[in-house]
Amino acid sequence: MEPKVDPVVSEEPTSGLALAISWLFVGVPLLWGVSQTFIKALALFQ
């Protein structure tokens, strides 16, 4: 029997550029949402 190989998992390490782009893709909208929530929350306490 052959061992099962998961086709999704890659043996190659992730490049630093791809990792940075991925974090930007997630981080920018996240920071925008958190900042908007904070701004609207401040308005409630004025």
BELVENCOR-V359858 format. One line per field, one symbol per residue. psi: psi as a letter, one per 20 degrees, with the letter a starting at -180 (. if undefined). A space follows every 10 residues. Layout:
psi=???
This chain:
psi=pqqppoihpq iqqpqhghgg gghghghghg hgggghgggh hhhhj.
